[in-house]
Amino acid sequence: MTDQPERLDSWKAIADYLGRDVRTLQRWEALGLPVRRLPGGRGHSVFALRREVDTWMLAGGAARHADAASAAAAAIDPLPVPPMPTGGPALRRWIPVSFIALLALAAWRVSLAPAAAETITVDVSELGVVARNLKGADLWRWEFPSTEQAVLPSPHVPGEIIGGDEPSVLVMMAHGLDRQSHQPTDGALRQFSVGGQLRRTFVFTDAWRFGDGRAFSAPWVMSAAQADTAAGPARIAVAAHHHTWWPSVVTLLDAEWNRQASFVNSGWVESLRWLSPARLVISGFNQARDGGMVALLDAAAVDGASPEEEGAYRCRNCGSGAPLQYVVLPRSELNRVTGSAFNRGFVAVSADGIVVRTSEVDRTNNEGALMDAIYEFSSSLELKSAQYGDLYWDRHRALELEGKLTHTRETCPERNGPPSIQVWDLAHGWRTIRTQAPRL
């Protein structure tokens, strides 16, 4: 078997790989096909990773949505994703980096109540929400307020269905755009019945103060939400970050959507997952320590903040609680050599524990080459392994050839993976823990 590149660098390459025409794949993208867009590419420069495409296909993505694809594409024409700004955490323009992910919703496969065993798909445009059956027929539509415009992310982010006696649909608009002023508006989490009735809406109205005297308030950009139904009526964990600056907040909503508690992080929270009714894991970035982060929270004692030392990044009006454990994941060698943007951690839960992938983008490369590290943790956030992915070593070799690195993978100081992480817990405070044995 010959080695094939992991990355498919154009619509044509993706189409050849799947044996479909480009127009079909562009319709599938609106239904969840994992296609990525390059910063500055005007919406047409795309690529995909074989493993992500394979996973989507094996999960039934193409077959599941084939009948609905044509109708969905005709009714919903997603806007191109704006180019990613080049500024750091404090951006020069009002449009934040997160604008590539302004609407955390794509297509869902929804099982209705047992009495109406039908599957629906829910699609979103900048104008509103459309639910269809698998044959593409409209079931219901809901329009966003006429003063508001949403921008779709690429790739699309799955939404969530809350099960139980009365199943419902969660729609998270991470950010809006005022149609007259073109200024950003708050993100919103909405709950619909499977019949299309709007039940509830949640918007962050927080104002958090920090050690240097600064206060950060709306608008807030929602980045993640997930319901926990394992222990009875659904609770929802939802995260948001400031639309321009670094603070973020994670809050819990009870079954009636009343806020129960809030955890403030000095850095953007990008993803979250329930491990159990008692445990929530969050991930993203830590501004104070300049690295990716992952933290384990006690769902019964969420009120608090990330464990920062005295200074600009310490929250002043937060609760007194603390995470069970907080881990900072370092910038990689390639991230430092290229002087690229900070890494961010994205969390997933497996049968064996927690997997966190840090995503770094090489800003010196016109194609926005990805560089990633994969960390495996136990369910109590004890580190099990840390290593770099294949794309990381591909970029390492390219930088060797460009003369930006003077060593090979075999002689690289980080050839066995990230050398250390920083860990905080209440008993020990901050510690540096080696992930690999020293190599001579």
N, C-alpha and C positions, 0 to 999 in steps of 0.2 A: 504494500500500500504506500503510495507516495504522499509525502507531507504536503499539506495545503495550507495556505495562510489562514490564520484565524479570522482575519478581518476582511470583510467584503466591502470594497471601497467606492461603490457607486450603485445607483438603482439597477443598472444593467448587470453588475456582478451578482447582486442579490437575486434578480430575476433569473439569471442563468443557473444559479445554485438551486433555486426552488422549482425551476422549470415552468415559470409563469411569466406573463407579460408585465411590464412596468406598471401599467394603469391598474391592473388587479392588485399589485402589491401596495400601491398608493391608497387604494380603498381599504386594504387589510390594515394599513398603518392606523387608520382611524378606529380600528377595532382591536388594536393592541399589539400588532406586529412590532417587535422591538427594533425600530430603526432610529438611529441617532443622527442629529444634524450638527454640522461643524460650525463653530462660532464664525460669524462674518460670511457665511455661505449663502445668505439671502434665501434660505429655506430649501435650496435645491441640492446643495452639497451634503450628501448623506453617507453613512456607512452602517454596517451591522456586524455583529459578532456571530460566528457560526454556532457557537454553543448556545447562545440566547435564542437564535432563530430555531435551532433544533428543539430546544426545550418548549418553545411556544407551539411548534407543530405537533410534538409528541403529546402535548396537553390537549390537543384537539382544537387549537385555535383556528386553523384555516377551515376545517370541516364544520366546526361549530357555527361559524359566522358566514359561510359561503353564500347562503340564500339571502342573508340580510345585507351583505356588503354593498351590492349595487344600489339598493334603496337608501342605505345610510349615506353613501358617498354623494348621491344626488341631492339629498336634503340638507347635508351638513358639509360645508366646504371650509375646513379649518384654515385659519390665517397662518402665513409663514411665521416661524419663530424669529423674533428680533435677534440681531447679532448680540453676542454676549459682550458686555462692557469690559474694558481692560483694567479698570480701577481695582483697588484692593477693597478691604472691608468697608472703608469710608469712601463711597463712590463719588466721582466728580459730577455725575448727573443723577437726576431723581430716579431713573430706571435702575432697579437693583439687579444683581446677578441672578437672583431667583426668578426674574421675569421669564426665564425659559421654562419655569415650572409654575405658572400662575394658576393653573386649574388642575387640581389633583383628582381627575376623573377621566375614565375612558369608557370601555365597554364592559358590561357585566353579563354573566350568565346567572340568571336569577331563578331559583325554584320557588314557585308561589306556594300558598297554603295547600295542604293535601287535597282539599276539596276542589282546587283549581290547579291541577298539576300541569302547568304550562311554563315554558321557559321564555324569558324575555331578554332583550338586550337594551341597554340604556346608553345613549350617545349624547354628547354635549358639543355644542358650538359656542361661539362667542355670544350668541343670543339666548340660548336656553337649553333645556333638557328634552330629549325625545325618547320614549320607550316604544319598542317594537317587538313583535313576536319573531320567531325564527324565519318566517316567510317574508319578513320585511314590512308587514302591515303595521301602521301606526296604532298603538294602544292609547297613548296619551302624550301631551306636550305641556311643558311649563316654561314660560319665558322669563328671563331675568328682567329686573326693573328697566324701564326704557332709558333711564339716565346712566346705565351701567353697562360696561363691556368687559367680557372675560377673554383672556388669551389662552389658547390651548398649549400644553407642553408637548415636547417631543423628546423621548418617546412618551406615550400616554401612561398614566399611573392608574392602576386598577382602583375602583371604588370598593365599597363594602355593602353587603346585605346583612341586616340584623334579623336573625331567625326568631323562632318562638311562635306563640299563638297568633300574633299579628305581625308577620314579616314586614320589614320596611327597607327603604333604600336610603343610604347616606350619600349625599352629594357635597363634596368639599370644593368650593371655589377659593383657591388660595389667595387670589388677589383680583381686584377689579380696576377699571379705568373709567374715570368720569368722562362722559362723551363730550362735554363742553370744554372743561378746563384741561382735559387730558392728564390730570393728576391722579396718582394711585388712590384707591379706596380700600377699605378693610376687606380681608378675606371673610368668608362666611361658610359655616357648616349647616346644611339643611337636611331635614329628614322628611321623606315622602312615604306615604303608603304605597303598596305595589300597584294601587289603582290610580296614583298620581296626585293624591291630595297632600298639600304641604301641611306638615304637622308642627314642626318646630324649626327655629333658626337660632344659631348661636354666633355671636361676634365678640371678639376680644375688645375690651375698652380699657385695658390696663395702663397704668403709669408706674414705672419702676425707677427707683433712684439708686445711684451708685456712689462709690467712695469719693469720687472727684467732684461730687455735687451735681452731676448731670442727671437729668430725668428723661426717660424715653417713653413716648406714648404713641397713639395711633398715627398712621395706619399700621396694622399688623398683617403679616403675610402668613397664612396657614400653610404648614408644610407636611403634616401627617395627622391621621386620625385612625383609630381602631376601636371597635366595640368588644367588650368582654361579656359574654352571655353564659359563662360556665357556672356561675353561682347565682342564677336567678335572673331578675330583671337586668337588662343591659346597662352597663356603665360604659362610658366612652372616654378614652384618653385622646386628647387633641393637643397638637403642638403648633406654635406660631413663632415667627421671629420678626424683629423690627424691619420695616421695609427697606432701610438703608444701612443702619448700624448693626452692631453685633449682638445685643441682648435677645434672648428667646425665652419662651415660657411654655411649660407643659401643664395642662390642667385636667382634672377629672370631672365629668358630668355624671350625675346619677340618672336613674330611669326617667325622671321628669325634666332632665337637662338643667338641674341646679348645680352650680359649681360647688365641688366638695373641697378641693385643695389645689394649690399651684406650686410648681417648682420652677425657679428661675435659673437659667444657665448663661454664663458669660461666653457666648458664642452660639451660633445657629444650631438648633436641633433639627435634623433632617429626616429622621425616621424613628419609629417606636413600635414595640411589640409587647403584647401581654404574654408573660410566661405562664402565669396562673392567676386566679383571682387575687392573690396576695402580692404578686410581683410584676413589675413593669420595667422593661429595659428600653433605654433611649440612646440615640447616637447622633453624632454631628461633629462639631468643632469646638475647641476651647480657645478663646481669644487670649487669655492670660498666659497660657503655656504654649500657644502657637502650634497646635497639633490636633489631630482627630480625637474624638472622645467617645466613650461608651460608659453608661452608668446604670446601676441597678437600683431601682426605687422600691420602697415598701409602700404598697398601695394604701395602707392604713395610716401612713405618716408621710405624705407627699410634701406638705407645706415646708418649704425651705429653699435652698439655693446651692449652686455648685460650690465646692469648698475652696474658696479663694483667700489668699492672704490679704492683709490690709492694703488698700490702694484703690486704684480706679475701677477695678473689675469686681469689687465686693458689693453685693446688693445690700442696701440699707433699709428697705421697707419690706423685706421678704419675711417669711416665717422662719422660725428658729431651727427647723429640722434639717437633716442632712441625708444624702444618699447612703445606701448600705455599702456601696463601693463605687468608686469613680476612677476611670482609667483614661490616661492620655496616650495617644498613639503618635509616634514621632514622624516628622517629615522624613522621607526616604533620601538616600544619597542623590538620586536623580533629580528629585524635587529641589534639593539644595543647589546642585550643580547648575541647573537650568534657571534658577531664580524664579520658579513658577509659583502659581497661586497655591494657597494653603490646601491641605488635604481635608477631606470630610469623611466621616465614618457612616456607613449604611449597614443596618443590622438586619439579620435574618435568624429565624429560630429553626433548628434542626432537631431530630430525634436525640442527638447526642449532646445538645447544648445550644450555644450561641455562636454565630459566625458574623464577624464584622469585616467588611471590605472598605479600605480607605481608597478614595478615588482622587487621583492627582492628574492634572492635565498639563502637558508640556507646552507652555506658551511660546517657546522658541521654535516650535514646529508648526508649519502652516496647516497641517492636517489635525492639529490638536491631539497629538498622540497621548494615549492613556497609559498611566503607570499605576499599578495597584498592588496593595499588600493585603493578605488574607490572614486574619487572626481567628483562632478557634478558642472558645472559652467554655467552661462548664456552666451549668445553669446558675451557679453562685458567683460567676464572673471570675473564676480562677483560670489563668492562662494555660492552655494545653499545647498550642503550637502557633508559630508565626512565620510566614514565608511570603515571598514575592511571587506574583503570577507570571504566566508566560509572556504577556504583553510587556511587562516590566523589563524582562531580559531581552526582548526584541529591541526595546528602546535603548537599553544599555549598550547593545552591540552597535546601534546606529551612532550613538554618541562617541563610542570608541573610534569609529571610522571618521567622524568629524573632528577628532582630536580634542574633544572636550573631556574625555576620560583617558587616563594613562594606564589603566589596568584592565584586564579581561575579567570575565565572570569568574573564572577559576581562581584568580588572585584578588578578587574584590573583597574588601573588608566586610561587606554585608552579604557575601555569597550564600550564607545560610539563613538569611532573612534579617528582619529588623533586629538590631542588637539588644534593645532594651525598651521598656515601657515605664511610665510613671503611674503609680497606684496610690490611691487615697482610701483609707477607711477610718472609722471613728477611733479604733483602738491604737493605730500606728501613725496616723497623719500621712504625709506624703513620703513615699519610698520610690527608689529606682530599682526595678527588677530586671535582671538580665534574662533575655529570651533564648540566648544561645551561649554555649560554653565558649570561652576565649579561644581563638585560633592563632597559632603562631605562623 
